[in-house]
């Protein structure tokens, strides 16, 4: 009997079975290889010996202070094997250290060779605040090396204020020592830069540049600190140099593909009162982008030409404004008499979303919500049918659902897909080779989001596929109460996120519970998933147009964890007794994914909290039903969750729904 012919490959997977490109992506994926760092450390120490260094510091960032970095900039990962997005390695003549905060304590334990590496727990009760405090407490009469491009001006000031007291000296080698020992280093990206059209940005590049020029002119001239004798003329500010990649992308209405999960491109941007120059590799700029830059009055030069430009001081007389996050290498090149460090202005401008950006984010969250609901319905169905699904397979399948959405541009960050003890790790991401099977006895947590031309998404939902324990129900309900408290907060203008943070924790604190991460952060309009300067850990006042995540959680070590995250827009509200003199603010919710009620203990909720949950799940149905009309399984799941929200008060505590 002749074998049946294979089905033809198609461009996307079906709802139940991955075929075509989805299957190819799944089969082609491989985990990052396990790394033996002993030879790498030996080679690095040989380079340190040549320069007579006692310590060499390898930050996780790049020359632009980025959170996520290109493969060619993953120097800390190369030398240590640690894959987290934050942390610094410090290598001495005989020992090696990784300094990480609480988000990565458990991950670093898993990934590091503990015979070679010691973990320094920054932020612990008995630990240092950061790597600078730790190193300054240990180093005596030492030479400490670091690439000045990877050190911010702000951190250099912190180091210089302490280094004399321990008789140490900072050394800035002309070449990065990791680059000298990194064999087969990945090449820098040559991916093209592309326009983010006005239909997504709502503001023309020329308008943005004029705002920056007006800000430059507003800065008061500074008196030369080195001058002796009669008062000398004050130095005017004539320009700013921007090295932050999200800021450059936002200002120029351009996007790129140089960094995983971030639509950014490597560049520097000089903005003078008369001229603007972007330093970016010509191979990334086609004729249409080149013409666009000319149209908006921005000259293009090659990326490496920025150093010649700075050395020659082509801006002439006057001083350049720099942000505290600018790399120290730039400060050294300009010299301190020719620059002034001021709080960054672009971050504040881009944090306040335009109406066009807000409308785009609303559309993005509907699309991302539809994909998330399709995924949850698929996962529940497969588990009910008796299939075993790994954390990695679940994450992979959610990505495939997102790929079907119009204007999907990739993930906003690595999928966090976690079951059982792995869900107790706030930043856990599964590997294909050792991912845990999703079980039915503990909560399953998925924290993920898509990048769309309309905006960047970030959502977390925690669900249960069996009979949750009373302990799990109580914890989930406390997390939900904190989530609702933030979502429904009303506060006067001038209030910061830091002042509101306690609202998310109050219900948990009541039972002696807490979570070891921030309550929420800003995010971009098709930019980065973490965007400042505001957030629930920040003292910057919230203003209309700010967007921020709301993500309280709880994690029982080695057992299970849970988190609920939705995205919010800061907006004006009118409380009943407002007198008209004060301005009051509140939040509008972007996220359109139901909150499962299976772990909700209804007797712990107030009438208002029950109403909020019912209305949220019904709102999700109203917004998503039309988008899911061709997926009967997802539509049925969505309708059921909306109805469960309505009937939440029925049944015994924690067991308030039909288990079938």
C-alpha positions in Angstrom: 0.0 0.0 0.0 1.4 3.4 -1.0 2.1 5.8 1.8 -0.3 8.7 2.1 1.1 12.0 0.7 2.2 14.6 3.2 0.0 17.6 3.5 1.4 20.7 1.7 3.3 23.2 3.7 1.3 26.4 4.4 2.4 29.7 5.8 1.0 29.3 9.3 -0.1 26.6 11.7 -3.7 25.3 12.1 -5.3 25.8 15.5 -4.6 22.2 16.7 -1.4 21.1 14.8 1.7 23.0 13.9 2.5 22.7 10.2 4.5 24.7 7.7 6.6 27.5 9.0 5.4 27.0 12.6 6.6 23.4 12.6 9.9 24.4 10.9 10.5 27.0 13.6 9.7 24.5 16.4 12.0 21.8 14.9 14.8 24.3 14.1 14.9 25.7 17.7 17.8 24.6 19.9 18.7 25.6 23.5 21.8 27.7 24.1 24.7 25.3 24.7 26.1 24.7 28.1 29.3 26.7 28.6 32.6 25.7 30.2 33.9 29.1 31.3 37.2 27.9 32.7 39.2 28.4 29.5 37.6 31.8 29.0 38.5 33.0 32.5 42.1 31.8 32.0 42.3 33.8 28.7 40.8 36.9 30.4 43.2 36.7 33.3 46.1 36.6 30.8 44.9 39.9 29.3 44.5 41.3 32.8 48.1 40.4 33.7 49.4 42.3 30.7 47.7 45.4 32.1 48.5 44.6 35.7 44.8 44.6 36.6 43.6 43.2 39.9 40.0 43.2 38.9 38.1 43.4 35.6 34.4 44.3 35.5 32.1 43.1 32.8 28.6 44.7 32.9 25.6 43.2 31.1 24.8 46.3 29.2 26.2 47.7 25.9 27.7 51.1 25.0 24.1 52.6 25.0 23.0 51.4 28.4 20.6 48.9 26.9 18.7 46.3 29.0 18.6 43.8 26.2 21.7 43.7 24.0 22.7 42.3 20.6 24.4 38.9 20.4 27.7 40.6 19.7 27.4 42.6 23.0 26.6 39.6 25.3 30.0 39.8 26.9 28.9 39.1 30.4 27.0 36.0 29.2 30.1 34.9 27.2 32.4 35.0 30.2 30.0 33.6 32.8 27.4 31.5 31.1 24.6 33.4 32.9 21.8 34.4 30.5 19.8 36.8 32.7 19.2 40.4 31.4 20.9 42.1 34.4 24.0 41.6 36.5 27.7 42.3 36.5 30.7 39.9 36.5 33.8 40.8 38.4 36.9 38.7 37.7 40.0 38.9 40.0 43.4 37.2 39.6 42.0 34.0 41.2 38.3 34.3 41.7 35.2 35.2 39.7 31.9 36.8 40.9 28.5 37.5 39.5 26.5 40.3 41.2 22.8 40.0 40.7 19.6 41.2 42.4 16.8 39.1 43.8 15.2 38.5 40.4 18.1 36.3 39.3 19.3 34.6 42.5 17.8 31.3 41.6 18.5 31.5 37.9 22.2 32.2 38.5 22.4 29.2 40.9 21.2 27.0 38.0 23.3 28.4 35.3 26.7 29.1 36.9 29.5 26.6 37.5 29.7 27.1 41.2 33.3 25.7 41.3 34.4 28.7 39.3 31.8 31.4 40.2 30.6 33.0 43.4 27.2 34.7 43.5 26.9 38.0 45.2 23.3 38.8 46.2 22.8 42.5 45.7 19.9 43.9 47.7 19.9 41.1 50.3 19.5 42.0 53.9 23.2 41.3 54.5 24.3 42.1 51.0 25.6 45.1 49.1 23.4 47.6 47.3 25.1 47.0 44.0 28.4 45.9 42.4 30.1 49.2 43.1 29.4 49.0 46.8 30.6 45.4 46.9 33.8 46.0 45.0 34.7 49.2 46.9 34.3 47.2 50.2 36.8 44.6 49.0 39.3 46.3 46.7 42.3 47.8 48.4 45.4 49.2 46.6 44.0 47.7 43.4 43.8 48.5 39.7 40.3 48.0 38.4 39.6 47.7 34.7 36.4 48.3 32.8 35.4 49.3 29.3 34.5 53.0 29.7 31.8 52.6 27.1 29.9 50.1 29.3 30.1 52.4 32.4 27.5 55.2 32.7 28.6 58.7 33.7 26.3 58.3 36.8 28.1 55.1 37.9 31.5 56.6 37.2 30.7 59.5 39.6 29.7 56.9 42.3 32.9 55.0 41.8 35.1 58.2 41.8 33.5 59.4 45.1 34.7 56.2 46.8 37.8 55.0 45.1 40.4 57.3 46.7 39.4 56.2 50.2 40.5 52.6 49.3 43.6 53.7 47.3 42.4 52.1 44.1 42.7 53.2 40.5 40.3 52.8 37.6 41.8 51.7 34.3 40.0 52.0 31.0 41.8 49.8 28.4 41.5 51.0 24.8 40.0 47.6 23.8 37.4 45.5 25.6 39.3 42.6 27.1 36.3 40.2 26.5 36.5 41.0 22.8 40.2 40.1 22.8 39.4 36.6 24.1 36.1 36.0 22.4 36.7 33.6 19.6 34.0 33.4 16.9 32.3 36.5 18.2 29.0 37.1 16.5 29.1 39.9 13.9 27.3 43.1 14.4 23.8 43.3 12.9 23.4 44.7 9.3 19.6 44.6 9.5 18.0 47.6 7.8 16.4 50.5 9.6 12.8 51.3 8.7 10.3 54.1 9.2 7.7 54.1 11.9 5.0 56.0 10.0 3.1 59.0 11.3 0.0 56.9 11.5 1.6 55.1 14.5 3.6 57.9 16.1 1.2 60.9 15.9 4.1 63.4 15.9 6.5 64.3 13.1 10.3 64.1 13.7 10.7 67.8 13.0 8.3 68.6 15.8 10.3 66.4 18.2 13.6 67.9 17.2 12.2 71.4 17.8 11.1 70.3 21.3 14.7 69.2 22.1 16.1 72.5 20.7 13.7 74.5 22.8 14.8 72.5 25.8 18.5 73.1 25.0 17.9 76.9 24.9 16.1 76.8 28.2 19.2 75.4 30.0 21.0 78.1 32.0 24.6 78.9 31.0 27.2 77.5 33.4 30.2 79.3 34.8 33.6 77.6 34.1 34.6 75.8 37.3 38.3 75.8 36.3 38.5 79.6 35.8 40.5 81.8 38.3 40.5 85.5 38.5 37.7 87.9 37.4 34.4 86.2 36.4 34.5 84.7 32.9 31.7 84.6 30.4 29.3 81.7 31.1 29.3 78.9 28.7 26.0 78.5 26.8 24.6 75.1 25.9 24.4 74.6 22.2 23.7 70.9 21.7 22.9 67.5 23.2 24.3 64.1 22.4 21.9 61.1 22.8 23.1 57.6 23.1 20.0 55.8 24.4 18.7 53.6 21.5 15.0 53.9 22.4 15.3 57.7 22.6 16.9 57.8 19.2 14.3 55.5 17.6 11.5 57.6 19.1 12.9 61.0 18.1 13.6 59.9 14.5 10.5 57.8 14.0 12.7 55.0 12.9 13.0 51.4 14.1 15.5 48.6 13.6 16.3 45.0 14.2 19.7 45.0 15.9 18.6 43.8 19.4 16.4 40.8 20.2 12.9 41.7 21.3 13.6 45.5 20.8 13.0 47.2 17.5 16.1 49.3 17.8 19.3 50.1 15.8 22.8 51.0 17.0 23.3 54.8 16.6 24.2 58.1 18.3 22.2 61.3 17.7 23.6 64.8 17.9 21.1 67.6 18.1 22.4 71.1 17.8 20.5 74.4 17.5 21.1 74.4 13.8 22.0 70.9 12.8 21.2 67.3 13.7 23.4 64.3 12.9 22.6 60.6 13.3 25.6 58.2 13.4 24.5 54.9 12.0 26.1 52.4 9.6 25.3 53.2 6.0 24.7 49.6 5.2 21.5 49.8 7.3 20.0 52.8 5.5 18.4 52.4 2.2 17.5 55.2 -0.2 14.0 55.7 1.2 15.3 56.1 4.8 18.2 58.3 3.5 15.7 60.5 1.7 13.5 60.7 4.7 16.4 61.8 6.9 17.2 64.6 4.5 13.6 65.6 4.4 13.5 66.0 8.2 16.8 67.8 8.3 19.0 65.1 9.8 22.5 64.4 8.4 23.7 60.8 8.4 27.3 59.8 9.2 28.8 56.4 9.8 28.5 54.9 13.3 32.2 55.0 14.2 32.5 58.6 13.1 30.9 59.8 16.3 34.3 59.5 18.1 36.0 61.7 15.5 33.2 64.2 15.7 33.6 64.4 19.5 37.3 64.6 19.4 37.2 67.5 17.0 34.4 69.2 18.9 32.7 70.1 15.7 29.9 71.9 17.5 32.3 74.8 18.2 32.0 77.0 21.2 29.5 76.1 23.9 28.7 73.1 26.0 26.9 69.8 25.2 24.2 68.4 27.4 24.5 64.8 28.4 22.2 62.5 30.5 23.5 60.7 33.6 23.2 57.4 31.6 25.6 58.5 28.9 28.6 56.3 28.7 31.7 57.5 30.6 33.7 57.1 27.4 31.8 60.0 25.9 32.4 62.1 29.0 36.1 61.4 28.8 36.2 62.3 25.1 34.4 65.6 25.4 36.2 66.5 28.7 34.3 67.9 31.7 34.7 71.6 30.8 32.6 71.1 27.6 29.6 69.2 28.9 26.9 69.5 31.5 25.1 66.4 32.9 21.3 67.0 33.3 18.3 64.8 33.9 17.2 63.3 30.5 14.4 65.0 28.7 13.7 62.6 25.9 12.6 59.9 28.3 10.0 62.2 29.8 8.7 63.3 26.4 8.3 59.8 25.0 6.7 58.5 28.3 3.7 60.7 27.7 1.9 59.0 24.8 0.2 60.9 22.1 -3.5 60.2 21.3 -2.3 58.3 18.2 0.0 56.2 20.3 -2.7 55.5 22.9 -5.2 54.4 20.2 -2.5 52.2 18.7 -1.8 50.6 22.1 -5.5 49.9 22.6 -5.6 48.1 19.2 -2.4 46.2 20.0 -3.7 44.9 23.3 -6.9 43.7 21.7 -4.9 41.7 19.2 -2.5 40.4 21.8 -5.5 39.5 24.0 -7.1 37.5 21.3 -3.9 35.5 20.8 -3.6 35.0 24.6 -7.2 33.7 24.8 -6.7 31.3 21.9 -3.7 30.0 23.6 -5.4 29.5 27.0 -8.3 27.8 25.4 -5.9 25.5 23.4 -3.8 24.7 26.5 -6.8 23.8 28.6 -8.3 21.7 25.9 -5.1 19.7 25.4 -4.7 19.1 29.1 -8.3 18.0 29.4 -7.7 15.5 26.6 -4.9 14.0 28.5 -1.9 15.4 26.6 1.3 16.3 28.5 2.4 19.8 27.5 5.8 21.3 28.5 6.4 24.8 29.5 8.5 25.4 26.4 5.8 23.9 24.1 3.2 26.2 25.7 5.4 29.3 25.2 6.1 28.3 21.6 2.5 27.7 20.8 1.5 31.1 22.2 4.0 32.8 20.0 2.5 31.0 17.0 -1.0 32.3 17.8 0.5 35.8 18.0 2.1 35.4 14.6 -1.3 35.3 13.1 -2.1 38.8 14.2 -1.7 41.7 11.8 1.4 43.8 12.2 3.0 41.3 14.6 6.7 42.2 14.7 8.0 39.6 17.2 8.0 39.1 21.0 8.5 41.9 23.4 10.7 39.7 25.6 11.3 36.0 26.2 8.2 34.1 27.2 8.0 33.3 30.9 6.0 30.0 30.9 6.2 28.3 34.3 4.5 25.5 36.2 5.0 24.3 39.8 8.3 25.4 41.4 9.4 27.2 38.3 6.5 29.6 38.7 8.1 30.6 42.0 10.9 32.2 40.0 9.7 35.6 38.9 11.9 35.7 35.8 11.9 32.0 34.8 12.1 31.2 31.0 11.9 27.5 29.9 14.4 25.7 27.8 13.3 23.1 25.3 15.6 20.4 26.7 14.6 20.5 30.4 11.2 22.3 30.6 8.8 20.9 33.2 5.5 19.4 32.2 2.6 21.7 33.1 0.8 20.0 35.9 -2.7 20.1 37.2 -2.0 20.5 40.9 -0.2 23.9 40.9 -0.8 27.3 39.2 0.5 27.8 35.7 2.0 31.3 35.1 2.5 32.9 31.7 4.1 36.3 31.4 4.6 37.4 27.8 3.8 40.0 25.2 4.0 40.8 21.5 5.5 43.6 19.6 3.1 45.2 17.1 3.5 48.3 14.9 0.8 49.8 17.1 2.5 49.2 20.4 4.4 46.9 22.9 2.4 44.5 25.0 3.1 42.9 28.4 0.6 40.6 30.1 0.7 38.0 32.8 -2.1 35.5 33.7 -2.0 32.7 36.2 -4.4 29.8 35.8 -5.1 26.4 37.4 -6.1 23.2 35.5 -7.2 21.2 38.5 -8.5 21.6 42.1 -6.4 24.4 43.7 -5.4 24.1 47.4 -7.0 26.5 49.9 -3.5 28.1 50.3 -3.3 28.7 46.6 -6.8 30.3 46.5 -6.1 32.6 49.4 -2.8 33.8 47.9 -4.3 34.3 44.5 -7.2 36.2 45.9 -4.8 38.5 47.8 -2.8 39.1 44.6 -6.1 39.9 42.8 -7.1 42.3 45.5 -3.8 44.2 45.1 -4.3 44.2 41.4 -7.8 45.7 41.7 -6.6 48.2 44.3 -4.1 49.7 41.8 -6.5 49.5 38.8 -9.2 51.4 40.7 -7.0 53.9 42.4 -7.9 57.6 42.2 -5.2 60.1 43.3 -4.4 63.8 43.0 -2.1 65.2 40.4 1.5 65.1 41.6 1.2 61.6 43.0 4.1 59.2 42.1 3.8 55.5 41.4 6.0 54.9 44.5 3.3 56.5 46.6 0.7 54.1 45.2 2.8 50.9 45.4 1.5 50.1 48.9 -2.0 49.6 47.5 -0.8 46.6 45.6 0.9 45.1 48.6 -1.6 45.9 51.4 -3.8 42.8 51.0 -0.7 40.6 50.8 0.9 42.2 53.8 -2.2 41.6 55.8 -1.4 37.8 55.6 2.4 38.2 55.9 3.0 37.9 52.2 5.0 40.0 49.7 6.7 39.9 46.3 10.4 40.6 45.5 9.9 42.8 42.4 8.4 46.1 41.4 4.7 46.5 41.0 4.9 47.9 37.5 6.9 49.8 34.9 6.4 52.0 31.9 6.4 50.5 28.4 6.9 51.7 24.8 4.9 52.4 21.7 6.6 49.7 19.6 9.8 50.2 21.5 11.0 48.6 24.7 8.9 46.7 27.3 10.6 48.6 30.2 10.5 52.3 29.7 10.9 55.1 32.2 11.2 57.3 34.1 7.9 56.6 35.8 6.6 53.4 37.4 5.5 52.1 40.7 9.0 52.2 42.0 9.7 55.7 40.8 9.2 59.1 42.6 8.4 60.7 39.3 4.7 62.0 39.4 2.3 60.2 37.1 0.7 62.3 34.5 -2.1 61.8 31.9 -0.6 59.8 29.0 1.7 57.7 31.0 1.3 54.0 30.6 2.3 51.5 33.3 1.9 47.8 34.1 0.1 46.6 37.2 1.7 43.3 38.3 1.6 42.1 41.9 2.4 38.5 42.6 3.2 35.9 45.2 5.8 33.1 45.1 6.1 30.2 47.5 9.7 29.1 47.1 10.2 25.6 45.5 6.4 25.1 45.3 4.4 27.5 43.1 4.0 31.1 42.1 1.4 33.5 40.7 1.2 37.0 39.2 -1.5 39.0 37.5 -0.4 41.8 35.2 -2.4 44.2 33.1 -1.4 47.4 31.3 -2.9 50.8 32.4 -3.2 54.3 31.0 -3.0 57.2 33.4 -6.0 59.5 32.7 -8.0 62.3 34.2 -11.0 61.4 36.4 -13.7 63.4 38.2 -14.4 62.1 41.7 -17.9 62.8 43.1 -16.8 65.4 45.6 -14.0 67.1 43.5 -14.2 70.8 44.0 -12.8 71.7 40.6 -9.6 73.2 41.9 -7.6 70.0 42.1 -6.9 67.6 39.2 -7.5 64.0 39.9 -6.1 61.0 38.1 -6.9 57.3 37.7 -6.3 54.4 35.3 -7.8 53.0 32.2 -7.1 49.4 31.4 -5.6 48.3 28.1 -5.4 44.5 28.7 -8.1 42.3 27.3 -7.5 38.9 28.9 -9.9 37.4 31.4 -8.8 36.6 34.9 -9.6 33.0 35.7 -11.9 32.7 38.8 -10.9 29.1 39.7 -8.5 30.2 42.4 -10.7 33.1 43.6 -11.9 32.8 47.2 -15.1 34.9 46.9 -15.7 35.3 50.6 -12.5 37.3 50.8 -13.7 39.8 48.2 -15.7 42.9 48.8 -18.8 43.6 46.8 -16.9 46.2 44.8 -14.1 43.7 44.1 -16.6 41.1 42.9 -18.2 43.6 40.6 -14.8 44.6 39.2 -13.9 41.0 38.3 -17.3 40.4 36.7 -17.1 43.6 34.7 -13.5 42.9 33.6 -14.2 39.5 32.3 -17.4 40.7 30.5 -15.4 43.6 29.0 -12.9 41.1 27.6 -15.7 39.1 26.0 -17.2 42.3 24.5 -13.9 43.4 23.0 -12.6 40.0 21.8 -15.7 38.1 20.7 -15.7 39.5 17.2 -11.9 38.8 16.8 -12.4 35.2 17.8 -15.6 34.4 15.7 -13.6 31.9 13.6 -12.1 30.1 16.6 -15.1 28.3 18.2 -12.9 26.8 21.0 -11.5 30.2 22.0 -14.9 31.9 21.8 -16.5 29.2 24.0 -13.7 29.6 26.5 -14.0 33.4 26.5 -17.8 33.2 27.0 -17.4 30.7 29.8 -14.9 32.9 31.7 -17.3 35.9 31.3 -20.1 33.8 32.8 -17.9 32.5 35.6 -17.2 36.1 36.5 -20.9 36.7 36.8 -21.4 33.8 39.1 -18.4 34.3 41.3 -20.3 34.6 44.5 -21.9 31.2 44.3 -20.5 28.0 45.8 -18.1 27.2 48.6 -15.0 29.4 49.0 -12.4 28.7 46.3 -14.7 26.2 44.6 -17.1 28.5 43.0 -17.3 27.2 39.5 -18.3 24.1 37.5 -15.1 22.0 37.3 -16.2 20.5 34.0 
